[in-house]
Amino acid sequence: MANNVNNDRTLQKRKGMAIKGLKAWIKALELNEGVKVSERKYRYEISANGETARVYLAADGSTVEGTERSLADWAETGRPCRLALIGLRYTKDQLERDGERVIYTLNVVSGEAYLTCKGERITDQPQTIQAWAEVGKPIEKREFESLRVALEYRNSEAAESVKANMIRWGIIRPATEGQSE
């Protein structure tokens, strides 16, 4: 029984990472076309058996070249994207404390990830997804540890503050109605 639960959990995690990769790929396709706000031209689909996924054109259902891949492959694409987004969002928050608006870009097709301010790249920050993933990894670890300690000491105010940051930076998702926290 415990093995089935672990297998289901592993499959769900892989599927979640694959979805991150698929969404990042779609965003990169849009960015490469100069589209900043999605026009929903591209969509993703995970096969019924959960073994493959693809990106397709919404207009005619045709598969975008090079995107019919295994779920495991998409998960490998999504894992560093998730961590990179954590690093980008956290750093964006820190830089915006100075009052200037900062925008982050993550392009999984080119492998680039960077921050811009006033239309100019911030060059003293990482410029690749892999480099930003290395920034995001310790942030995620630190926040989970902070949450664990806050809960252990029954400090609900601190726990809520940490959770809010974790949601804002993409570490966790907000609890949905009917879901326990």
SEFIGU-127106 format. One line per 3 residues: number of its first residue (from 1); for each residue x, y, z of N, C-alpha, C. Coordinates in Angstrom, 3 decimals. Layout:
SEFIGU-127106
NUM	X,Y,Z,X,Y,Z,X,Y,Z ~ ...
This chain:
SEFIGU-127106
1	0.826,-1.205,0.000,0.000,0.000,0.000,0.862,1.257,0.000 ~ 1.875,1.299,0.885,2.750,2.474,0.977,3.501,2.682,-0.334 ~ 3.872,1.591,-1.008,4.586,1.687,-2.275,3.710,2.333,-3.353
4	2.412,1.999,-3.378,1.491,2.610,-4.333,1.352,4.105,-4.089 ~ 1.304,4.499,-2.828,1.207,5.917,-2.472,2.452,6.646,-2.941 ~ 3.638,6.051,-2.700,4.897,6.661,-3.139,4.965,6.766,-4.657
7	4.504,5.719,-5.372,4.492,5.742,-6.831,3.550,6.822,-7.354 ~ 2.374,6.939,-6.717,1.414,7.975,-7.119,2.000,9.367,-6.873 ~ 2.653,9.535,-5.739,3.267,10.829,-5.388,4.377,11.177,-6.379
10	5.203,10.180,-6.720,6.288,10.392,-7.690,5.722,10.774,-9.048 ~ 4.670,10.083,-9.469,4.032,10.387,-10.758,3.446,11.795,-10.744 ~ 2.800,12.168,-9.647,2.222,13.513,-9.544,3.309,14.587,-9.581
13	4.433,14.346,-8.900,5.543,15.301,-8.922,6.109,15.416,-10.334 ~ 6.287,14.272,-11.007,6.797,14.292,-12.374,5.840,15.047,-13.291 ~ 4.563,14.802,-13.112,3.561,15.484,-13.932,3.603,16.998,-13.667
16	3.732,17.384,-12.403,3.814,18.802,-12.054,5.029,19.468,-12.669 ~ 6.182,18.794,-12.611,7.406,19.346,-13.216,7.271,19.404,-14.733 ~ 6.626,18.391,-15.308,6.407,18.383,-16.757,5.531,19.560,-17.167
19	4.502,19.833,-16.396,3.619,20.967,-16.700,4.396,22.269,-16.634 ~ 5.301,22.410,-15.651,6.170,23.606,-15.582,6.972,23.743,-16.878 ~ 7.537,22.621,-17.330,8.321,22.634,-18.562,7.486,22.971,-19.783
22	6.303,22.391,-19.868,5.409,22.660,-21.000,4.976,24.127,-21.027 ~ 4.600,24.658,-19.874,4.183,26.064,-19.806,5.342,26.997,-20.151 ~ 6.538,26.657,-19.673,7.713,27.478,-19.974,8.011,27.440,-21.476
25	7.835,26.289,-22.099,8.080,26.157,-23.533,7.080,27.021,-24.312 ~ 5.825,26.962,-23.910,4.794,27.772,-24.574,5.118,29.255,-24.434 ~ 5.497,29.674,-23.239,5.846,31.083,-23.018,7.035,31.479,-23.889
28	8.029,30.587,-24.020,9.199,30.872,-24.854,8.796,31.017,-26.323 ~ 7.893,30.160,-26.793,7.410,30.284,-28.176,6.746,31.640,-28.388 ~ 5.934,32.050,-27.419,5.263,33.353,-27.512,6.268,34.497,-27.483
31	7.246,34.418,-26.577,8.279,35.457,-26.496,9.051,35.566,-27.804 ~ 9.367,34.414,-28.398,10.105,34.409,-29.659,9.303,35.029,-30.804 ~ 7.982,35.056,-30.662,7.122,35.697,-31.654,6.828,37.154,-31.289
34	7.387,37.624,-30.175,7.182,39.008,-29.755,5.897,39.229,-28.971 ~ 5.268,38.155,-28.525,4.015,38.236,-27.779,4.338,38.249,-26.286 ~ 3.958,39.321,-25.610,4.233,39.422,-24.171,3.071,38.899,-23.335
37	1.855,39.098,-23.799,0.670,38.595,-23.109,0.085,37.487,-23.974 ~ -0.064,36.308,-23.394,-0.490,35.132,-24.146,-1.784,35.355,-24.921 ~ -1.758,34.904,-26.153,-2.958,34.928,-26.992,-3.562,33.530,-27.089
40	-3.031,32.615,-26.286,-3.479,31.222,-26.216,-3.409,30.514,-27.571 ~ -2.384,30.857,-28.340,-2.150,30.224,-29.637,-1.661,28.792,-29.446 ~ -0.894,28.577,-28.369,-0.319,27.261,-28.079,-0.960,26.679,-26.829
43	-1.078,25.369,-26.836,-1.585,24.652,-25.668,-0.716,23.416,-25.450 ~ -0.886,22.782,-24.309,-0.167,21.530,-24.075,-1.166,20.434,-23.776 ~ -0.711,19.198,-23.995,-1.560,18.034,-23.773,-0.694,16.898,-23.249
46	-1.172,16.259,-22.211,-0.520,15.067,-21.671,-1.346,13.874,-22.122 ~ -0.689,12.866,-22.655,-1.401,11.699,-23.188,-2.230,11.023,-22.105 ~ -3.231,10.272,-22.535,-4.141,9.588,-21.614,-3.387,8.620,-20.693
49	-2.336,7.990,-21.206,-1.581,7.046,-20.379,-0.533,7.748,-19.506 ~ -0.391,9.068,-19.661,0.512,9.847,-18.824,1.991,9.636,-19.115 ~ 2.304,9.077,-20.277,3.705,8.799,-20.591,4.348,9.842,-21.503
52	3.530,10.551,-22.280,4.067,11.571,-23.190,3.259,12.854,-23.065 ~ 3.831,13.920,-23.603,3.137,15.211,-23.641,3.615,15.957,-24.874 ~ 2.847,16.946,-25.277,3.206,17.731,-26.455,2.669,19.146,-26.339
55	3.238,20.030,-27.144,2.715,21.380,-27.312,2.080,21.390,-28.694 ~ 0.883,21.976,-28.797,0.198,21.987,-30.090,-0.408,23.359,-30.358 ~ -0.717,23.589,-31.636,-1.377,24.825,-32.043,-2.864,24.699,-31.755
58	-3.427,25.660,-31.054,-4.841,25.615,-30.697,-5.727,25.673,-31.933 ~ -5.290,26.370,-32.959,-6.111,26.564,-34.155,-6.415,25.260,-34.884 ~ -5.417,24.399,-35.051,-5.641,23.183,-35.836,-5.229,21.889,-35.144
61	-4.694,21.982,-33.937,-4.316,20.791,-33.186,-3.009,20.158,-33.615 ~ -2.291,20.788,-34.545,-1.025,20.207,-35.004,0.066,20.386,-33.949 ~ 0.892,19.362,-33.825,1.974,19.365,-32.842,3.076,20.305,-33.284
64	3.561,21.124,-32.347,4.700,21.993,-32.619,5.928,21.098,-32.736 ~ 6.716,21.315,-33.775,7.880,20.483,-34.049,8.815,20.381,-32.836 ~ 9.191,19.150,-32.545,10.145,18.898,-31.471,9.554,18.893,-30.074
67	8.220,18.895,-29.964,7.625,18.955,-28.624,6.898,17.678,-28.213 ~ 6.870,16.670,-29.041,6.275,15.376,-28.661,7.355,14.625,-27.904 ~ 7.265,14.608,-26.568,8.324,14.035,-25.732,7.726,13.236,-24.579
70	8.585,12.475,-23.935,8.140,11.708,-22.767,7.865,12.672,-21.614 ~ 7.019,12.235,-20.710,6.711,13.046,-19.532,7.980,13.278,-18.705 ~ 8.824,12.259,-18.623,10.088,12.392,-17.878,10.972,13.470,-18.498
73	11.008,13.547,-19.827,11.812,14.562,-20.506,11.269,15.960,-20.203 ~ 9.947,16.099,-20.242,9.353,17.399,-19.917,9.608,17.770,-18.458 ~ 9.601,16.768,-17.577,9.885,17.030,-16.158,11.322,17.527,-15.991
76	12.252,16.964,-16.751,13.647,17.417,-16.699,13.774,18.853,-17.207 ~ 12.912,19.251,-18.118,12.892,20.636,-18.593,12.295,21.538,-17.517 ~ 11.261,21.071,-16.859,10.534,21.886,-15.884,11.228,22.096,-14.557
79	12.013,21.114,-14.114,12.661,21.189,-12.795,13.553,22.428,-12.661 ~ 14.511,22.679,-13.563,15.328,23.891,-13.410,14.524,25.176,-13.650 ~ 13.493,25.097,-14.481,12.652,26.280,-14.709,11.960,26.700,-13.416
82	11.451,25.737,-12.686,10.778,26.034,-11.423,11.728,26.717,-10.451 ~ 12.919,26.138,-10.284,13.894,26.730,-9.368,14.364,28.097,-9.862 ~ 14.546,28.234,-11.171,14.968,29.524,-11.735,13.906,30.590,-11.480
85	12.647,30.227,-11.641,11.571,31.194,-11.384,11.555,31.634,-9.922 ~ 11.845,30.710,-9.011,11.925,31.071,-7.590,13.029,32.114,-7.404 ~ 14.196,31.846,-7.964,15.307,32.789,-7.854,15.001,34.132,-8.492
88	14.398,34.113,-9.667,14.044,35.351,-10.364,13.028,36.177,-9.581 ~ 11.977,35.517,-9.107,10.930,36.242,-8.368,11.447,36.808,-7.050 ~ 12.249,36.020,-6.340,12.820,36.479,-5.080,13.715,37.704,-5.321
91	14.606,37.597,-6.289,15.539,38.693,-6.577,14.788,39.918,-7.076 ~ 13.773,39.713,-7.884,12.925,40.820,-8.354,12.339,41.561,-7.157 ~ 11.794,40.820,-6.209,11.245,41.432,-4.985,12.293,42.259,-4.254
94	13.485,41.696,-4.117,14.557,42.395,-3.398,14.952,43.683,-4.122 ~ 15.085,43.613,-5.434,15.494,44.787,-6.210,14.415,45.866,-6.254 ~ 13.148,45.440,-6.240,12.057,46.409,-6.303,11.895,47.189,-5.003
97	12.554,46.757,-3.964,12.523,47.518,-2.705,13.153,48.888,-2.892 ~ 14.027,49.016,-3.903,14.653,50.300,-4.222,13.700,51.219,-4.979 ~ 12.517,50.716,-5.331,11.503,51.536,-5.968,11.395,51.387,-7.471
100	12.390,50.841,-8.129,12.349,50.667,-9.579,11.642,49.360,-9.934 ~ 10.840,49.384,-10.991,10.163,48.179,-11.452,11.165,47.264,-12.148 ~ 11.106,45.991,-11.820,11.992,44.988,-12.401,11.121,43.930,-13.081
103	11.549,43.488,-14.243,10.828,42.461,-15.000,11.766,41.276,-15.192 ~ 11.233,40.061,-15.044,12.062,38.889,-15.304,11.614,38.206,-16.581 ~ 12.569,37.570,-17.243,12.309,36.820,-18.469,12.968,35.458,-18.332
106	12.235,34.419,-18.689,12.752,33.060,-18.710,12.374,32.470,-20.056 ~ 13.362,32.119,-20.866,13.123,31.567,-22.198,13.774,30.187,-22.268 ~ 12.960,29.154,-22.108,13.471,27.790,-22.057,14.021,27.325,-23.408
109	13.570,27.918,-24.504,14.080,27.544,-25.823,15.537,27.984,-25.969 ~ 15.833,29.203,-25.535,17.207,29.723,-25.640,18.052,29.417,-24.402 ~ 17.406,29.053,-23.298,18.123,28.798,-22.052,18.425,30.055,-21.251
112	17.934,31.194,-21.743,18.189,32.470,-21.072,17.179,32.725,-19.960 ~ 17.640,33.396,-18.930,16.787,33.896,-17.856,17.499,35.124,-17.308 ~ 16.777,36.235,-17.225,17.429,37.466,-16.794,16.408,38.464,-16.268
115	16.936,39.487,-15.629,16.128,40.579,-15.100,16.412,41.839,-15.913 ~ 15.375,42.675,-16.058,15.557,43.974,-16.706,14.964,45.057,-15.825 ~ 15.556,46.231,-15.924,15.062,47.410,-15.226,15.184,48.577,-16.205
118	14.101,49.304,-16.391,14.059,50.420,-17.337,14.467,49.972,-18.744 ~ 14.075,48.765,-19.111,14.354,48.251,-20.445,15.763,47.733,-20.663 ~ 16.608,47.771,-19.647,17.997,47.319,-19.763,18.214,46.069,-18.914
121	18.951,45.112,-19.464,19.301,43.922,-18.695,20.161,44.300,-17.500 ~ 19.886,43.643,-16.391,20.725,43.808,-15.203,21.857,42.800,-15.356 ~ 23.040,43.287,-15.690,24.138,42.403,-16.076,24.911,41.805,-14.901
124	24.713,42.329,-13.695,25.433,41.748,-12.558,24.638,40.616,-11.897 ~ 23.605,40.139,-12.579,22.811,39.006,-12.119,22.975,37.864,-13.123 ~ 22.641,36.636,-12.744,22.747,35.506,-13.679,21.960,35.756,-14.970
127	22.345,35.060,-16.029,21.725,35.248,-17.340,21.172,33.952,-17.938 ~ 21.274,32.833,-17.206,20.797,31.553,-17.733,19.835,30.886,-16.745 ~ 19.038,29.974,-17.269,18.103,29.222,-16.425,18.876,28.415,-15.387
130	19.942,27.743,-15.810,20.727,26.926,-14.876,21.300,27.768,-13.746 ~ 21.827,28.945,-14.070,22.402,29.811,-13.038,21.323,30.296,-12.073 ~ 20.156,30.639,-12.589,19.061,31.077,-11.721,18.522,29.921,-10.888
133	18.564,28.694,-11.426,18.124,27.519,-10.654,19.014,27.352,-9.425 ~ 20.297,27.632,-9.579,21.221,27.561,-8.443,20.914,28.652,-7.416 ~ 20.372,29.773,-7.848,19.949,30.836,-6.921,18.679,30.400,-6.195
136	17.748,29.784,-6.933,16.458,29.398,-6.370,16.498,28.252,-5.383 ~ 17.432,27.328,-5.588,17.512,26.129,-4.739,17.677,26.457,-3.245 ~ 18.653,27.279,-2.858,18.790,27.578,-1.422,17.656,28.445,-0.871
139	17.038,29.247,-1.725,15.892,30.052,-1.283,14.749,29.122,-0.905 ~ 14.467,28.150,-1.775,13.407,27.184,-1.497,13.695,26.427,-0.206 ~ 14.910,25.950,-0.061,15.296,25.185,1.130,15.133,26.035,2.395
142	15.618,27.276,2.348,15.535,28.181,3.501,14.080,28.447,3.893 ~ 13.220,28.659,2.908,11.818,28.972,3.209,11.087,27.767,3.800 ~ 11.353,26.568,3.297,10.732,25.376,3.884,11.205,25.182,5.321
145	12.482,25.430,5.560,13.025,25.312,6.912,12.379,26.358,7.825 ~ 12.225,27.585,7.333,11.582,28.644,8.128,10.144,28.279,8.463 ~ 9.441,27.722,7.502,8.057,27.315,7.730,8.002,26.189,8.763
148	8.898,25.212,8.628,8.931,24.095,9.583,9.148,24.603,11.003 ~ 10.101,25.526,11.163,10.410,26.056,12.494,9.226,26.855,13.036 ~ 8.620,27.685,12.198,7.470,28.483,12.645,6.325,27.579,13.100
151	6.085,26.511,12.361,5.016,25.578,12.735,5.396,24.799,13.994 ~ 6.652,24.408,14.092,7.126,23.666,15.258,6.955,24.483,16.534 ~ 7.219,25.778,16.452,7.074,26.655,17.623,5.672,27.271,17.717
154	4.775,26.784,16.888,3.371,27.224,16.883,3.240,28.746,16.748 ~ 4.091,29.328,15.926,4.039,30.763,15.661,3.260,30.958,14.360 ~ 1.953,31.055,14.483,1.094,31.112,13.300,1.318,32.384,12.478
157	1.638,33.487,13.136,1.896,34.738,12.407,3.127,34.583,11.499 ~ 4.195,34.022,12.045,5.414,33.792,11.259,5.151,32.785,10.141 ~ 4.409,31.726,10.454,4.096,30.705,9.446,3.305,31.312,8.288
160	2.334,32.150,8.591,1.540,32.785,7.532,2.392,33.725,6.684 ~ 3.305,34.436,7.314,4.206,35.336,6.591,5.113,34.542,5.646 ~ 5.667,33.450,6.140,6.539,32.610,5.316,5.738,32.001,4.167
163	4.532,31.507,4.453,3.688,30.927,3.402,3.377,31.957,2.324 ~ 3.085,33.189,2.726,2.774,34.253,1.756,3.968,34.481,0.829 ~ 5.170,34.512,1.404,6.365,34.662,0.573,6.546,33.466,-0.348
166	6.331,32.271,0.182,6.497,31.057,-0.610,5.530,31.027,-1.788 ~ 4.328,31.499,-1.579,3.344,31.569,-2.662,3.781,32.621,-3.679 ~ 4.185,33.786,-3.207,4.583,34.882,-4.099,5.774,34.488,-4.975
169	6.711,33.717,-4.422,7.905,33.334,-5.174,7.740,32.031,-5.952 ~ 6.565,31.397,-5.847,6.297,30.186,-6.620,6.835,28.905,-6.011 ~ 7.114,28.921,-4.731,7.617,27.720,-4.058,6.469,26.756,-3.784
172	5.346,27.303,-3.327,4.140,26.510,-3.104,2.969,27.221,-3.777 ~ 1.889,26.481,-3.932,0.660,27.074,-4.468,-0.269,27.404,-3.316 ~ -1.121,28.396,-3.518,-2.094,28.684,-2.445,-3.050,27.502,-2.300
175	-3.481,27.279,-1.079,-4.453,26.209,-0.833,-5.763,26.563,-1.516 ~ -6.358,25.575,-2.165,-7.646,25.802,-2.806,-8.750,25.452,-1.828 ~ -9.940,25.927,-2.117,-11.067,25.695,-1.230,-11.282,24.189,-1.044
178	-11.457,23.773,0.196,-11.656,22.366,0.512,-10.361,21.584,0.689 ~ -9.234,22.256,0.465,-7.933,21.602,0.619,-7.334,22.029,1.944 ~ -6.797,21.060,2.669,-6.190,21.424,3.958,-4.821,22.071,3.701
181	-4.434,22.951,4.596,-3.159,23.656,4.433,-2.016,22.893,4.974
